[in-house]
Structure formats: C-alpha cells, structure tokens
Amino acid sequence: MHQSLAEQAATLPDTRLIYVADREGDIAALMRRALELGHPADWLIRSQHNRSPGAQARLWEAVEASEVLGEITFILPRHAGQKAREVRQELRAQRVRLPGRQELAITCLVAQESGTPAGVKPVV
C-alpha cells in the first residue's frame, strides 16, 4: 500500500501524501521501498511492538528518556465500566535508525499519560 502511495506521490509534486496505518503497519520492507523511490510520501504508524533497533535500548524506553516536548489533553470517553475522564499526556520524540541492508532513519513519538488515577492503566 505504501509503495503505491509513494509511486503516486511522484505525480503530485504539490501535494503532501501521508500513509496512516495501525499496528502491524510498521513493515520495514515497505519503508525501505519508499526510500528507494525517493521517499516522496510521509508515513504515520502506530507501533504495536517495543522494538530493539540494533544495539540501542528498547525503542520506547529510549524515547521516554528524552525531554518532554509538550503536552496534550483530551477527554477519554466512557468505556469498559470506567467513567469518561480527562487524560493529560507528555509528548517525547527521538530520531532513531533502524538497522538493515538499507538503514532507515525514523522519528519515534511517545505520548505517555502523566498523573494517572490510582488503579487505572495509563494511556500510551
């Protein structure tokens, strides 16, 4: 899917195309193919796994050790027997390199809830 988006982007030079995917969309082969095509599109992927990029620490822990860049606040709707509540998340980002035949440089963003109420799983 991302490859066809990258190919299409070459015909739309005044348009910024963004590939959005949920978990399991973080396929390095697709990212490398987009790079081979000149990286004409961006991608935003929610990662399911806390990967270990080469000799570096686990990805999320490395990003969580970075400085806070900002905060977001939103209302989490009522679900699974829990009342709606306000969630405040700290935003951190770090540029990392994924090893491989063709190294990829990506930006990993982590939005981690702060001040989570007792007995509630933080929203990440």
C-alpha positions in Angstrom: 0.0 0.0 0.0 2.7 2.5 1.0 4.6 1.7 -2.2 1.7 2.7 -4.4 1.3 5.9 -2.4 5.0 6.6 -2.9 4.7 6.0 -6.6 1.6 8.2 -6.8 3.3 11.0 -4.9 5.8 11.4 -7.8 2.9 12.5 -10.0 1.6 15.0 -7.4 4.6 17.3 -6.5 2.4 20.0 -4.9 0.6 17.5 -2.6 1.9 16.1 0.6 0.7 12.5 0.9 0.7 10.7 4.3 0.3 6.9 4.8 -1.5 6.2 8.0 -1.6 2.7 9.5 -2.4 1.0 12.7 -0.5 -1.8 14.4 1.2 -4.2 12.1 1.7 -1.4 9.6 5.3 -0.9 10.7 6.7 -3.0 7.9 10.4 -2.1 7.3 10.4 -3.5 3.8 7.7 -1.0 2.8 9.6 1.8 4.4 12.8 0.8 2.6 11.0 0.6 -0.7 9.6 4.1 -0.2 13.1 5.3 0.5 14.3 3.7 -2.8 11.5 5.6 -4.6 12.9 8.9 -3.3 10.8 9.0 -0.1 8.1 11.2 -1.7 5.5 10.4 1.0 5.4 10.5 4.8 4.0 7.8 7.0 2.4 7.8 10.4 2.2 4.3 12.0 1.0 3.3 15.5 3.6 0.7 16.6 2.4 -2.4 18.4 5.8 -3.8 19.5 8.5 -2.1 21.6 11.3 -3.0 19.1 15.0 -3.0 19.8 16.7 -1.2 17.0 20.1 -2.7 16.8 22.5 -2.2 19.8 20.2 0.6 21.2 17.9 0.2 24.1 14.3 -0.8 23.5 12.7 1.9 21.4 10.0 3.2 23.7 12.3 3.4 26.8 14.9 5.3 24.7 12.2 7.9 23.7 10.8 8.1 27.2 14.2 9.1 28.5 14.1 12.2 26.2 13.0 15.6 27.3 9.3 16.5 27.3 8.4 18.4 24.1 4.9 19.4 25.1 1.6 18.1 26.4 -1.8 17.2 25.1 -5.1 16.9 27.0 -8.3 15.2 25.9 -11.4 13.5 27.2 -11.3 9.8 27.2 -14.8 8.6 26.6 -16.5 6.2 29.0 -15.6 2.6 28.2 -15.3 -0.9 29.9 -17.1 0.2 33.0 -14.9 3.3 33.5 -16.3 6.9 33.5 -15.2 9.4 31.0 -12.1 11.3 32.3 -9.6 13.9 31.3 -6.2 12.5 30.1 -3.0 14.5 30.1 -0.1 13.1 28.1 3.5 14.2 27.9 5.0 14.1 24.3 8.5 13.0 23.7 10.3 12.2 20.4 13.6 10.9 19.3 15.2 10.3 15.9 16.4 6.7 15.6 18.0 4.5 13.0 16.6 1.1 12.1 19.4 -1.3 11.1 19.3 -3.3 7.9 20.7 -3.6 4.5 19.4 -0.1 3.9 19.4 1.8 7.2 16.2 3.8 7.9 16.1 7.0 10.0 12.7 7.4 11.7 11.2 9.6 14.3 9.5 7.8 17.2 6.9 9.7 19.2 5.6 8.6 22.5 2.5 10.1 24.2 2.6 8.9 27.8 -0.1 9.7 30.3 1.0 11.6 33.4 -0.9 11.8 36.7 -2.9 8.6 36.0 -5.5 8.0 38.7 -4.7 5.1 41.1 -5.8 1.7 39.8 -6.1 2.9 36.2 -3.9 1.8 33.3 -2.1 4.8 31.8 -3.0 5.8 28.2 0.1 5.5 26.0 
